[in-house]
């Protein structure tokens, strides 16, 4: 009987142990039942790139975290003709890095290959070998990377307590050097725990829990971070921000998820009469990157493409990230459309809100909404407006949406069941979540986001992500 009892307790312990574990699969166990083969979503340098520095490393970014044990010098190789280039290979999360043991030859063609020997954390092999080529330039990279932008920005206020922190560098970085030791967040002298990841030129710090309200935080990126040539950041980068107050007037803000980083995100592409000036990321999926009709010079941010046909030479091919961002955009639309708290103000002005001053709140129309003259949104920096529009949103030429009392464009959401049209030289504020088209007429200005489930059309516009 005692033997049976011991056996039973051992069985219970085994079951309990098997049921425990970390569900974060960036570097941990794979999700149960994963049978999907990983793919290579982007490479750096990209295929056919020329002028590559002779002293830089190569990276391949996968659609999911890779098993580091399968990232080796036999599964990720570099060749010059038939001769293999000696190199060290490592994997961190979704990114594999190949570090040649010596500088590459100048003005020479090389071919990189990632084989099906690479596996994800569930043991699924790469679906097919990935091969790409590039040509080196005449010299080595001697330029130190810099931090070109941060989100939140330095001295930003009313920052959401549940958001991530990102830093965009002047070039692609070595992911092995971007860690919790080199990218940190503190509240006073107290470190804030979180997960640090990077892809290409963007590093992300995801705090382990919500930040405290109305609190000053400091972010530091040290000179321990390096670019793909092994050149360190010239000086530490430090910036601070303050989180929003615990309470605010109006509804809760709409969570945009990974779509928050985009100034323009569409499912059917972007057309543009140049030149426009876009501050923030641009992306389109599932349509081909050839449908992204903006140039690299028009965008201060990253252009994400579902395939290699995106604008050259700056676009980043990352279909997995785009699929997530488009899904988050659609979830945000559904969230905004379904809000019922606080009780909405319905059918205000029979759909004509020009000349009105609107306090924070939820506004709902079963019809379209027109703004024929200026409208003012009056409230504080933490207050939120959500506009639920059953048909089209039409903003007249020259019309200005004015924010007063400290109101911020990032807290304004226009959910539009039809199309949204911003008239010539109009000045609009807030995130537009449109089920169809978003059209910006000549010289219209948008301080917000254009998130369209069909396409966005531009005509010499300024679009700035808040």
N, C-alpha and C positions, 0 to 999 in steps of 0.2 A: 504493500500500500504506500509506503514511504517513497519507493522508487517511482510509482505512478505520479505521486504529488510533485516530485522534483522534475519529472519529465514534463508535466503540465505547466509548471512555472517557467521552465526553460522555453517552452513553446510560446507562452504569452510574451516573454521578454523578446523573443525573436520577432514576433509580429509587431510589437510596439516599436522596436528599433527600426524595422523596415518602413514603418509608417511615418517616421520623423525625418526631417531634412529640410534643406534650403531650397525654395522653389525658384530662386533667381538663377537662371541658367546661362548667365554671361560667362561664367567660368566654373559653375558648379554642375550638379547632375542634370542630365537631360530630362525633359518632360516625358512621363511615361507614355508609351505608345507612339513615339515619334518615328515615323517611317519616311519622312520627306528628305530627299537628298539636298544637301547644301549646294549653293551656286556661288560663283564669284560675281559680286554685284558691281565692283569697281576696282580699278588698278591705278597705281601711281608709280611711274609715269603711265599715261594712257597709251593706248595702241597708236602707233605711227607718230608719236611725239618726237620732235626734234629739238636739238639744243640742250639736251639733258646734261646737268653738271656731272663731271667725271667722278666726283667723290660722294655721290648720294646713294642712299639705300633705295630698295624697291619695296612696295607694299601691295598686297592683295586683300581686299575687304570682302568677306563672305556674307551670305544672307543670314547667317546665324553663327554663334560661337563655335569655334573649331577645337578639336581635341589637340592640345599642345604636343602630345606625344607623337602625333602623325604629321606635324609640321617639321620636316627635316630637310637636309640638303639633298635628299633624293626625291622628295615630293614637291619641292619648290626650287627650281633650277634656273640658272642664267647661262646662256651660251653665246659665244662669238664665233659664228660659223658652226663648225662641229666641235669646237673646244669648249668644255665646261669651264665656267669661272668659279674658282674656289670662293666659298661664302659660308657664313653662319646664318641659320634660319631659326626664327622664333615666332611664337604665336601668343598674342594677348587678346582675349575675347574674340571679336570677329575679325581681327586684323593679323595677317602674317607678314613678317618683315624679313627680307633677304639683305644681308650686309656683306658685300664683297670684301675679301680680306685685303685688297689693295685697290687703288683708284682704277677706274676703267680707262681704256684707251680713248683718246680724243677723236672726235669725228668718225665714230665707228658704229656700225649697226649691231644691235644685240637682240636676242630673243629670250623671253622669259616664259616658263611653263610651270603651271600648278597641275599636278596629276591627280588622278582618282585615288591615289594613296592617302590624300587628306580626308579626314572624316569629321563629322560633327560629334557632339558629346554623347549622342545615342548610338554612335558607331555607323551611321549612314555615310557612305562614300560620296565624294563629289560626283555630280551627275555625269560630267564629262571633263576631259582635260581642258584647261584654259591656257591658251597661248597668245602672246602679244609681243610686239616688237617696238623698239625705239632706237633713236640715234643720238649719241652723245654730242655735246658741243665741244668747243676748243679748250675750255678751262674748267677748273673746279669751282664749286660754290664757296664763296668766302663771306657771304652776307648773313649777318645774324638775323634770326626771325624776330618779329615784333607782334604784339597783341594789337590787332587793328580795330577790334570792337568787342564790347561785352554786353551781356544782357543778364541782369539789370545793368544799366549804365552807372557810371560813377555819380554819386550823390542822389540817385533816383529815390523817390519817395513813393509811398503807397504800393509797395511791391507785394504781390500775392504771397501768402505764407506757404502755399503748397506748390510753388513753382521750382523749376530747376535753374541752375546758373550756368551760363555758357560763355566761352571765350573763343573768338575767332582770330586765328593767327594769319600772318601775311603769306604763309605757305603751309604745305602739308607737313605734319609733325610726326616724329617717331613715337608711336603709341606706348612703347615700353617705358618712355620717360615721363609720361603723363599719368601720375598716380596721386594717391591721397597725400603723399609727402610733398609733391610739387604743386598741387592745386588744392588749396585748403580754404576753409571758411571758419571764421571765429566770431564769437559774440563776446566782446571785451577780450579777456585772456583765455576764454574757454573755447576749445576746439569743438566744432560741430561735425558729428560723424556723417559720412555719406559715401556714395559710390562714385568713382571717377572713371569716365570712359572717354574715348576719342575716336573720331573718324575723319581722316583727311586733315583739314585745317581747323576743325571744330572740336573743342573739348567741352565736356559736360560734367557738372557736379550735381548729383541727385541726393539731397539731404535725406537721411534715414527717416525723418519724421517732419511734420509741419514746423515751420519756424514760429517763433513767438511774435505776437502782434506788436505794432508800434515799437519796434526794436531795431537798433543800429547793428549792422553786421559788416564785417570786413573780409574781403576776398584777396588771397595772395597767390600769384603764380611765380614760382622761383626760377632762377637761372638753371635749375636742374632739368628743365624741359629743353629738348633739342629738336632741330629739324632733321630731315632724312639724310643730311650730309654730316650729322653729328655736331652741328654748330649750335651752341647754347643761346638762349635768350640773353640779350645784352645786359639787361638789368631786371630786377624783380618788378612785377606788375602788381600794384595794389590799388584796390578801389573799394568803396563803401556804398551801402544802400540802407534804406529804412523800410521796414515792412509796414503794411497798411494797418489801420486801426481795427480793433476787433469787431466793431459794428459799423454799418453804413446804411444810408437810406436807399430805398429801392430794392429790387430783387437781388438774389445772389448772382455774381457774374457768370457768364457762360464759359465753361471750360473748353478751350480749343485744342487741348492736347498738343500733339506734335505739329499741328497746323498753325500754332501760335507764332512760329518763326517766319512765316511767309507773309510777304506783302501782297503777293498774287499767287493763288493756287487754283487750278482748274482741272476739269476732267477732259476737256475738249480743245485745249490750247489757248494761245494768246496771239492776237493780231495787233500790229502796231504801226502807226504812221510816225516815224521818228522825227525828232529824238525825244524820248521820254526819259525821266529820271526816277528810278525806282530804288528806294532804300529798304532793304529787307530781302528775304529769299523769294525766288520765283520757281514754280514747278508746275508740271502737268502730267497727269496719269489717269487712265491707262493709255492715252494717245501717244504716238511717237514723239520723241523730242524734236523732230522736224517741225512740229506744230507750235513750238515756242518761238514766236516771231520777234523776240527782243534780242539785242546784241549785248555782248559782254560789257561794252562801254556804258550801256544804259543802266546797269545794275550794280548797286553797292550791296553786295551780299552774294549768296550762292545760287546758281541756276541748277536745279535738280531735274534730271531727265530720266525717263523710263528706259531709254536705250542710248546707244552711242551717237544718235543723230541730233543730239541737242546742240545749242550754239557753241561754236568752238572759238578759242581753245579753253574756255573757262568752265563749261558745264560739267557737273558731276553725275555720273550714271549710278543711280541707286534706286532700282524699282521697288525693292522691299520697303525702304523708308517712305517712298512716295505712296505706296499702297496703304501704309499705316496713316500717313498724313491725310490722304483723301478720305479714309474711313473716319478719322477723327473730325474732319470737316463736316461730314454727313451727320455724325453723331451730335455735333454742336448745333447744326441746323435743327435736328429733331428735338434736341433739348430746348432750344429757344422757342420753337413753335409750340411746344407742349406746356410751357410755363403757365401756371394759374395763380401763383402767389408772388407778391400780394395781389389782391383783387384788381383785375385790369381796368383801366379807363377805356371804355369801348366807343368806337365810332366817333372819336373826337373830331369836330369840325367837318363831319361828313366826308372825311378823307383829305381835307385841305388844311394843313397845319402852318402855312406861311403866316408870318406876323405874330405867332404865338410864342410865349415863354413857357417851357415845360420843365417841371420839377422831376426829380428822380422817380422812377416807377415803371410799371408794366402797362403798355399801351397796345390796344388790339383793334384791328379793322378787318372786316370780312371783304372789303373792297380794296382798291388800290389807294395809294397815298400820293398826294402832290404837294410839293413845296414850291409855291410860286414866288414868294418873297422870303426874306431872311427869317430863320427860326432860331430861338435861343434856348439852350439847355443850361439851366441854372442849378448848381449844386456843388458839393465839395469834392475833394480829390478821391474820396473812397466811394462815392455814390455811383449808382448803376442805373442805366436806362436800357430797357428791352422793348423794341418796336416789332409787333407781330403784324405783318401786312399780308392780307389774303390774296392780293393780285400784284400789280406793278408798283414800283416806286419811281416817281418822276420828279427830278429836281430841275427847276427852270434855269435858263441861262443867267449867269451872274449871281445866282443865289448863294448866300453864305449861311452855313450852320455855325453859330457863335456859341462858344463855351464861356460861361461866367462862373464866378465864385470858386474857381479852382477845379472845375470839372475837367476830366481827362478823356481823350478820345478812346483810350484802351478800355474804358468802362461802358462804352456805348455799342449796342448790338442791334443791327437792322436785319430781321429775318424776313425775307422777301420770297413769296411763293411764285411770283412771276419774274419779270426781268427788272433790273435796276438801271436807270439811265441818269447820268450826271451831266447836266447841260454845260454848254460852252462857258468857260471861265468860272464855273461854280466852284465853291470851296466847301467840301463836305468833310464831316468828322465821324469816325466810328467804323466798326467792322461790319461789312456787308456780307451776309450769308444768303446767297441767292440760289434758288432751286434751278434757275436757268441762266440767262445771260447777264453780265454786268458790262455796261457800255459807258466809257468815259469820253465825252465829246471834247472838241479841241480846247486844250489848255485848262481843262478841269483839274482841280487839285483834290486829292484824297489823303487826308491824315487818318489812316486806318488800314484796313485790309480788304482786298477784293477776293472773296472765296466763293467761286462759282461752280455749280455742278454741271454747267456746259462750258462756255468760253468767256474770256475777258477780251474786250476790244479797247485799244488805247489810241490816242491821237495827240501826241506831244503833251503828255500829262506828267504831273509829279505825284507819285504814290509813296507815302512814307509810313512804314509800319510803326505803330505807337509803342 
